[in-house]
Amino acid sequence: MSFWNPLRTLTTGLILSAGLWVSALATPAAPAQGTAAASAPATAVVQPLGTGSDGVMRVAVKPAKPFAFEENGQWRGYSIELWTAIAQKNKWQFEWVPIETVPQTLQALQDKQVEVGVGALSITEDREKILDFSHPFFESGLQIITPAATAGSILVALDGLMSAPVLGGISGLLLALVLVSWLLWYLERKRNEESFPVPAVEGMKEAVWWSTNVLIAGGCENKAPVGTPGRIVAVVWMLGGIAFTSYITAVFTSTLTVSRLHTEVRSTDDLKGQLVATIEGSSSDVFLSKEGIPLEGHETLESAMDALVAGEVKAVVYDAPMLRYWMTTHIKESGKLTLAGDTFARQHYGFALPMGSDKRKQINEALLELRASGFLEELETRWFGSSRDQQGS
């Protein structure tokens, strides 16, 4: 009896220990505190659902003057007013969720942390593969902003002289001068040999001398045609020469003026091999990368423009409306800069939504109503003026 009691006790203990061990393996460990916060994306969005517990829509807003920006604690801008009007039509309650960059905004929409993205979000082929967009509400495009050439720049002046309009005009003038000189010599060589000798070389020298004097001074005192055909040619040359000279002068002056006020950068072709600033993750970033142009990415337009003003980059390439707005609100700096060339890489802005959003149809219907009522035209006039030129200025 004394032998079996200790053995029974030992066996019972082993069975109980084994049961506790198996139970511990089957029970999941409690998550460590702070894991969710540590793995959350580096955005202003921290809630996992697009709509809050009280049913209020969460709307991401990406700052982009003049479409969306915060002023005195209030959100203002073209897109802000437009979205507010759409929400009122649909009787939606919403709250703004500020997000600093485009990639973070797109990711928040993909993860359905927000229901709508508002700002100046371009509708692109790549983005359409992962998100839905409303109907376009604003036509835009990219443009280049670069330092303006100085008025005293010799290189700019030479560039103006070698431009196609000036060279073409000068070539046309010289050709006309030679043709008129030959015709005058041919008609006068037998009637007025003293002024226009018969030998071709000598005669042409005198005829060119006469034509040049008439073009510059309006006449030639020591020579004049005496025959009727020669005099008709002379009259035509006098009148035509005045008009031709005025035209060449105007083209020359205009070309030099444009060259002084602008720069040698006129298109993206002139940026090849030059360091250019743009906004990270934007449509301009994608476009310039495809073109093989060296990039310096910035989180904000202000940062990119600071780099341009400091001479750290050759140019800034970004959405044309925002560059023009920056120029109008930075008078001191804009005097040294210029918008170069025309708008390119046409694009449209729209409201971004998670794929398959049930809000898309309602947003589009409201957009069509607001467009038909003239609200969009009024909004555009208020923020961009009545003469906004979307064709590039």
ABEGO torsion letter per residue (X at the ends): XAAAAAAAAAAAAAAAAAAAAAAAAABBBBBBBGAAAAABBBBABABABABBAAGBBBBBBBBBOAABBBBGGBBBEAAAAAAAAAAAAAGBBBBBBBBABAAAAAAAAAAGABABBBEBBBBBAAAAAABBBBBBABBBEBBBBBBBBBAABAAAAAAAAABAAAAAAAAAAAAAAAAAAAAAAAAAAAABAAABBABAAAAAAAAAAAAAAAAAAGEBAABBBABAAAAAAAAAAAAAAAAAAAAAAAAAAAAAAAAAABBABABAAAABGBBBBBBBGBAAAAAAAAAGBBBBBBABAAAAAAAAAAGABABBBBBAAAAAAAAAABAAAAAABBBBEBBBGBBBBBBBBBBGBAAAAAAAAAAAAAAAAGAAAAAAAAAAEAABBAAEX
